[in-house]
Structure formats: structure tokens, C-alpha cells
């Protein structure tokens, strides 16, 4: 894939050629360790202190030693190993150790509370968990019985009965070798965000990494290029951080920058300048926050080549800000935990339009279907679907064949997301099936209204849902986090309503505006609208 090709030629000429045998650990560490052992693969930014680095030789050696210790503790092919760690050398090493054994990694976010963590550990049947000190406190508070959990490995463990990560590495026995896996052998379980019900474990094969490569090369415009260096604030426990950033970069020889510090919009500019970041994956929420914190000095230190964004629709004003202030067109892309990075934009290939996700990424087939599973005419709204088979597609939901079957309509994986494809093949996201608002005969997507709300100077974050109404079926209700300096009062609410009414339409403006202190977000940075849908229903019930 070169940027000298047109999108049409690139898409028409693409063919998959998967190997018979493939193991993520071997591809992400051993190949480069044999070719260029001193090549840097990971860079830890430590603010004012000197950065720490890890070479491919180190990554290969340390993941092999940890795999040997895991094997000595009884981890076998097919066993689930939960990884509850921040972005760190240890997180990457643990992932590759699990893949080496043919075991199944279960990445989980540190931000999970005891109930969420316990649910996922039990649902996956994790035999081992690799965790840090902060996570240990959460694990200790889990009430859910975890009969399958036999071993706990912690960073700097000081608790009796808890295995120490560094000690396991140091005490490793003979190399356990690397499992002879096929692309279809299970590699990881990534839990869905749970925005439409209880989280489900999406089981992916080793092929999922190969399936992400066309998308990475597309939206990062010929990735990798000389001097490319990638950073994302997205948690590596999320498909976005793991499969849109860490693993593809390791496979392609691109250094990955990370930090253990919490994301701060102003500091993000300084980090990218310090570490000479050339490629960034920034969810829309992060970009919106950075827009508000940008200064001429902060922007002047950057040397970015590409920015990719996903997770939720990028507001038009943020898209235009990045183009004008950063000198870059943000390339959006789209997918789900079950089937990621199948739609995208790429300015270098001439595929870019504010407000649209983009077009189908080479190697995939995407269509908009009606309720009977038939492809719809261009310009008509329906369900976005991906044609099987596809290397990036999940193997199925973990131990849930009924839910797996329900995800498909014939050979099409249905996303549950509403969208429209126009005559030029651009796809615009409309909203999830349960996010779409039906009001006085109109079907209204929340994304466009939220985009408009965020352009109001008094709005920091916003979520739009349908509130049940006896006359209109539903009315549009907005939940808003006010911007600094704005009082959450009736005057601001009226200003917001008028602002949207003038810019969109009379049927789309929020008939009710409520102010909240914070916005519930998933680990991937998406707004959890179901929290507000339930709140709106409770408001009606209380009347």
C-alpha cells in the first residue's frame, strides 16, 4: 500500500494472503529481534526525567522468560490470563508471553471497579491475573466467587501468596518455546463496552492483528514511514489501544511511546514534542479536550505526520481546528470490538470529508442493510454490516453461541449501528439502533446534535438521548457538562436550545437541557448514553 495509488485502485487490487502459521508474539518481537536486536520498540515518557526504552531483543527475551515461568505455574494452551496493567513495559511483555504459550490474553482496564472486574474475570474463566498494586486493592474487594483463578502475579508484589512479576522473570526455567499457532487459533478475549447490555467477551484469533494492518496503513498514510513514532492515550486494555496502536506498531517496527501519567490535554502536546511523536491515535474526546487546551507555543513544538481518531464521531469544529491549527487532517476510522477498523478516511488517498467516517478500508466489504438483511440503496439509512469471512472479525462471543448467531444476518456481521452510504461511497454514522430518537415521525441521530452542542462556548461535553413523551413518542433531551466559567442555569439552557435550533432544525433542538458534573465514559472514551436513557425514563416514572 503506497500513497501513490488511488483509493479506487488500492481497494480493487487488494488481496488477503494469510500465512498458514502465525503467532502474534513471534511476529511482534522475535522477527525484529533476529533482524535488528537493538531497534527500539517501546519508549516510556517520564515527564522531566529521561525516557526509558526497550529494544526488540529485550522484548523477545523477557517475554520468552515470562512465558516459561507462566508455563511452570501451569498455564497451558487455551488458558485465559487476565492482564490488568497500565501502559507499561510489563503490559507488553505479559501480552506476548501469553500469546507464546497459545494461551488467551484477557486485557482489562485498571479503572474497573470490583463489580466490573469480577464479572469479567469470572466470565472469561481466567486462570491467572497479572496486575499492579492499585489493581490488587480492587481485586481484593471483588465479591464474585472466582473458582478458576489459581494464580495472581503482581508488579512489585509484597503480599504473601502473590507472585512477583520481576521474580518470575528472573527465576525462569528453560524456554517454553512458542506455540505453533494458526491465524484462526484463539489469542485474546476483549470485552465489549457493554453499552447495550452486559459486556460480552469477543474472542479473537491471532489473525486479528493481520486484519488491522490495512487500516493502520490507510489512515496513517503509508504507515510505516521513516522516523514514524506512535503515541496514544488509549488504554491498551481496549481494542483501540491494543489493536489500533500497540501491536500493529510492534509488528511493523514502529516505536510506541507511552506514559503512566494520567491524560491531561495540555501535557499531551508537551509529551508529543518531547518524544518526537509522528503518529497519534487520539479518540474524539481527547481531541476535543486538546482543542480547548491548545496554545501557540504548545503547537509549535509538534512534528506530527498523521492523526487517527475513532471511538465516537469527531465534531466538525474539532476536525476543522486540527486542520487549521495542527496543519493535519484527522483521519477517522470505524469498527467494533468484534470487527474493528473496517471503515476509514485518509487524506493522502483523497478520502476525507468532515462529518463522514470515510470509505471501506481495503480488504473489507461493508454495506448498509435493511431489517431483512438486504443491501439498501445509496442514501438510505440502515444498519452498517461487514461481510464474512474477514481476518479482522471475531471468532465469536466467549461461550455464547446464541449471542454470536444473533450478531449475524446471513454472511453479514451486523454492527447495530445506523448509517448511510452515499453515491461516492462515503459512510456517515447516524447512531446506534438504541440511540436513534423517534420524535413526531422523525428519526434523529444524536451525533449531529452533540456535534452542534459542542460548538457552543458554554458546553464542554454533551450527550443526547430520547426521553419518552406521550405526544411525540420521544423528545430530544441533552445532558451537558458546562464549560469553565459558565453557570449551569436556565439562561445557559435557553442559549443552548436557541443555538441548536438556529443551526440544525426545529425538530432536532433539545426540548430539555439538564446539567451534569461529569460524563460517563467507557474505557474507550465513548459516552455511555444508556445511563442517560435510563435517567430520562426514571424522570418520566417519577412524575
PELINRA-V81313 format. One record per residue. SS is DSSP state (hx for helix, st for strand, lp for the rest). Layout:
ss
SS
SS
This chain:
ss
lp
lp
lp
lp
lp
lp
hx
hx
hx
hx
hx
hx
hx
lp
lp
lp
lp
lp
lp
lp
lp
lp
lp
hx
hx
hx
hx
hx
hx
hx
hx
hx
hx
hx
hx
lp
lp
lp
lp
st
st
st
st
st
st
st
lp
lp
st
st
st
st
st
st
st
hx
hx
hx
hx
hx
hx
hx
hx
hx
hx
hx
hx
hx
hx
hx
hx
hx
lp
lp
lp
lp
lp
lp
lp
st
st
st
st
st
lp
lp
lp
lp
hx
hx
hx
hx
hx
hx
hx
hx
hx
hx
hx
hx
lp
lp
lp
st
st
st
st
lp
lp
lp
lp
lp
lp
hx
hx
hx
hx
hx
hx
hx
hx
hx
hx
hx
lp
lp
lp
st
st
st
st
lp
hx
hx
hx
hx
hx
hx
hx
hx
lp
lp
lp
lp
lp
lp
lp
lp
lp
lp
st
st
st
st
lp
lp
lp
lp
lp
lp
lp
lp
st
st
hx
hx
hx
hx
hx
hx
lp
lp
lp
lp
lp
lp
lp
lp
lp
lp
lp
lp
lp
lp
lp
st
st
st
st
st
st
lp
lp
lp
lp
lp
lp
lp
lp
lp
st
st
st
st
st
lp
hx
hx
hx
hx
hx
hx
hx
hx
hx
hx
hx
hx
hx
lp
lp
lp
lp
lp
lp
lp
lp
lp
st
st
st
st
lp
lp
lp
lp
lp
lp
hx
hx
hx
hx
hx
hx
hx
hx
hx
hx
hx
hx
hx
hx
lp
lp
st
st
st
st
lp
lp
lp
lp
lp
lp
hx
hx
hx
hx
hx
hx
hx
hx
hx
hx
lp
lp
lp
lp
st
st
st
lp
lp
hx
hx
hx
hx
hx
hx
hx
hx
hx
hx
lp
lp
hx
hx
hx
hx
hx
lp
lp
lp
lp
lp
st
st
st
st
lp
lp
lp
lp
lp
lp
hx
hx
hx
hx
hx
hx
hx
hx
hx
hx
hx
lp
lp
lp
lp
st
st
st
st
st
st
lp
lp
st
st
st
st
st
st
lp
st
hx
hx
hx
lp
st
lp
lp
lp
lp
lp
lp
st
st
st
lp
lp
lp
lp
lp
st
st
st
st
lp
lp
lp
lp
lp
st
lp
lp
lp
lp
lp
lp
st
st
st
st
st
st
lp
lp
lp
lp
lp
st
lp
lp
st
st
lp
lp
lp
hx
hx
hx
hx
hx
hx
lp
st
st
lp
lp
st
st
st
st
st
st
st
st
st
st
lp
lp
lp
lp
lp
st
st
st
st
st
st
lp
lp
lp
lp
st
st
st
lp
lp
st
st
st
lp
hx
hx
hx
hx
hx
hx
hx
hx
hx
lp
lp
lp
lp
st
st
st
st
st
st
st
st
st
st
st
lp
lp
lp
st
st
st
st
st
st
st
st
st
st
lp
lp
lp
lp
lp
lp
lp
hx
hx
hx
hx
hx
hx
hx
hx
hx
hx
hx
hx
hx
hx
lp
lp
lp
lp
lp
lp
lp
lp
st
st
st
st
lp
lp
lp
lp
lp
st
lp
lp
lp
lp
lp
st
lp
hx
hx
hx
hx
hx
hx
hx
hx
hx
hx
hx
hx
hx
hx
lp
